[in-house]
Amino acid sequence: MHIHTVQRGDSIYSIARQYGVPASRIITDNMLMNPGQLVVGQDLVILFPTVTHTVRGGDTLSGIAEQYSVPLLTLYRNNPQLGGIPGIFPGQVLNIAYETPPLGSIRTNGYAYTNIDRSVLRRTLPYLTYLSVFNYGITEEGALLPPAGNDEEIIAICREYRTIPLLVLTSLTEAGTFSSSRAELVLNNPNLRAQVISSTVDTVRSKGYGGVDVDFEYIPGGSADAYAEFITLLQDALGEDGVVFVSLAPKYRADQPGLLYEGHDYAALGAAADNVLVMTYEWGYTYGPPRAVSPLPEVRHVLDYAVTVIPPEKIFMGVPNYGYDWPLPFVRGETKAQSLGNVAAVERALQKNTAIEYDTEEQAPYYYYYDRPETYSDAVQHVVWFQNARSADAQLRLVRELGLQGIGVWNIMRYFPSLWLILNSLYTIEKNT
């Protein structure tokens, strides 16, 4: 695997000649919508399969998998253009195998709302050990607030790809916002706590979830012990019927002040849960000053602390699947960034005829552009920070370096080809057996 950064004068055909691979393979692997219009600074993942197969009349994907003794899910991962479905056509070239991933095995989790585009879901599930279905909230009476859409359909699709679906339990209210008071009410009232745990376990068992992913945010420090006790009781009640994850705010130290951090006792929650997701993203955020969403020095700082109080084999590193577009100048309390997908960020750079830069310290791409209003005096400068192949590669390598169990992607609603190509190149993805 090689990451090629487009230079001025490059074309898809000159890049293909440079690496000795067909241009069609670069286009299909990277799912390029405009292969004739590359952006200076754009990353392309170049793959070198060791075995390929040209589809003949009468071939089926399951038959090809059997012919080469390759699991069907491997063919889906090696050929994202299939979209996770077995439709093939004569003349199509399939990537059967690559060299053994160099960094060992990994477990992966992704987050999705129930309204996820089913084609995006099916394309992504071959890469996921777990899928966290967002979300179940909690009423003041301790009843669960179910997600808006059909989570049973999502669960059924997960099972087709040997992906374990997780029920995401949050402190979100009927208004759809995280509530400190709702979390405190549940955590500190034994009757409500027991009701929430009972309802959660019943839902997991009745719907066929494989566990629970708990995401209570903005918990006051005085409820930190109660939160850890809640996770312990939930795990005891669930027993052998599933795994328990808990999401952690990105802390640098145990006594870090702030409502986002104080209720998350890393050591206690790490001991209580099977696994934790460290939410290593949102340094660049909607109302904050422009910067990378997951600057690598900050991510490393958080994880360096996390592994001192939580066994690394329990830790999933958070990986963002989005970027932001800020109008400039930034004015705190007034400026609001627009969220956009990583593919859309490259498309916007193309539309605005601007080159993509790369911050080697933050390990993230960015670019500037101007709106094109009717008069120049009304032009507004923007800056976009997002994720690309190089930033994904840098983050994913931290998993092996720090001995973590895996990654959790927030979120998988928009397909980001580079992330999954690099993940599949670096690691063997563990699946439910």
Buried (B, 14 or more C-beta within 10 A) or exposed (E): BEBBBBEEEBBBEEBBEEBEBEBEBBBBBBBBEEBEEBBBBBBBBBBBBEEBBEBEEEBEBEEBBEEBEBEBBBBBBBBBBBBBEBEBEEEBBBBBBBEEBEBEEBBBBBBBBBEBEEEBBBBBBBBBBBBBBBBBBBBEEBBBBBBEEEBBEBBEBBBEBBBBBBBBBBBBBEEEEBBBEBBBBBBBBEEBBEBBBEBBBEBBEEBEBBBBBBBBBBBBBEBBEBBBBBBBBBBEBBEEEBBBBBBBBBBEEEEBEEEBBBBBBBEBBBBBBBBBBBBBBBBBEEEBEBBBBBBBEBBBBBBEBBBEBBEBEBBBBBBBBBBBBBBEEBEEEEBEBEEBBBBBBBBBBBEBEBEBEBBEEBBBBBBBBEEEEEEEEEEEEBBBBBBBBBBBBBBBBBBBEBEBBBBBBBBBBBBBBBBBBBBBBBBEBEBEE
